[in-house]
Amino acid sequence: MRINLDKKHFTRSERKFGRMLQELHIPFETKILINGRETDFLIKRYAIDIDGHPQNTDKNVYLAKAGYIPLHFYNKEINQTIINKLINL
């Protein structure tokens, strides 16, 4: 199933990350609420957030206590990954 990664609901980096997951055929969910706290991507038990600022550590602790593995990426990390992927083609 393809998820619509539209500009209205996703940042550029989130769209890039989502497209990479789709290209790799990795199933994921987006904009998932976990007990009232939104995470950008959910892949099995991995709760992934992509931001341009430092992550809220309280949210990470909360997610870990709820049984998820929190991962955080900065926008620049996603953009650099795309550049590296293109260079290695």
C-alpha positions as CSV (number, residue, x, y, z in Angstrom):
1,M,0.0,0.0,0.0
2,R,1.4,3.4,-1.0
3,I,1.0,6.2,1.5
4,N,0.3,9.7,0.2
5,L,3.2,11.9,1.4
6,D,1.6,15.2,0.6
7,K,3.1,18.7,1.3
8,K,0.2,19.6,3.5
9,H,1.0,17.1,6.2
10,F,4.7,16.3,5.8
11,T,7.9,18.3,5.8
12,R,10.3,17.9,2.9
13,S,12.6,15.6,4.9
14,E,9.7,13.5,6.1
15,R,8.6,13.0,2.4
16,K,12.1,12.0,1.4
17,F,12.3,9.5,4.2
18,G,8.9,8.1,3.4
19,R,9.8,7.7,-0.2
20,M,13.0,5.9,0.7
21,L,11.0,3.5,2.8
22,Q,8.6,2.9,-0.1
23,E,11.4,2.3,-2.5
24,L,12.9,-0.2,-0.2
25,H,9.5,-1.8,0.3
26,I,9.6,-1.3,4.1
27,P,6.1,-1.2,5.6
28,F,5.5,1.8,7.8
29,E,2.8,4.0,9.3
30,T,2.9,7.8,9.5
31,K,1.7,10.4,12.0
32,I,0.8,7.8,14.6
33,L,-0.5,8.9,18.0
34,I,0.9,6.8,20.8
35,N,-1.0,7.7,23.9
36,G,-1.6,11.3,22.7
37,R,2.0,11.8,21.4
38,E,2.6,11.9,17.6
39,T,5.5,10.2,16.0
40,D,6.4,10.8,12.3
41,F,7.0,7.2,11.3
42,L,6.3,3.8,12.9
43,I,8.2,0.7,11.7
44,K,7.3,-2.2,13.8
45,R,8.4,-1.1,17.3
46,Y,10.6,1.8,16.0
47,A,9.1,5.2,16.6
48,I,10.9,7.6,14.3
49,D,10.8,11.4,14.4
50,I,12.5,13.7,11.9
51,D,13.0,17.3,13.1
52,G,15.1,20.4,12.6
53,H,15.6,20.8,16.4
54,P,16.7,18.6,19.3
55,Q,14.3,15.9,20.3
56,N,12.2,16.2,23.5
57,T,13.9,13.7,25.8
58,D,10.7,13.3,27.8
59,K,9.0,12.0,24.7
60,N,11.7,9.4,24.1
61,V,11.5,8.2,27.7
62,Y,7.7,7.9,27.4
63,L,7.9,6.0,24.1
64,A,10.5,3.6,25.5
65,K,8.3,2.9,28.6
66,A,5.4,2.2,26.2
67,G,7.6,-0.5,24.5
68,Y,8.8,1.5,21.5
69,I,12.4,2.2,20.4
70,P,12.6,5.9,19.8
71,L,14.8,7.1,16.9
72,H,15.4,10.7,16.0
73,F,16.9,12.2,12.9
74,Y,17.6,15.8,12.0
75,N,16.5,17.1,8.7
76,K,20.1,17.5,7.6
77,E,20.8,13.8,8.2
78,I,17.9,12.8,5.9
79,N,19.1,15.2,3.2
80,Q,22.7,13.9,3.5
81,T,21.5,10.3,3.2
82,I,19.7,11.2,0.0
83,I,22.9,12.8,-1.4
84,N,25.0,9.8,-0.4
85,K,22.5,7.5,-2.0
86,L,22.7,9.4,-5.3
87,I,26.5,9.5,-5.2
88,N,26.7,5.7,-4.8
89,L,24.4,4.9,-7.8
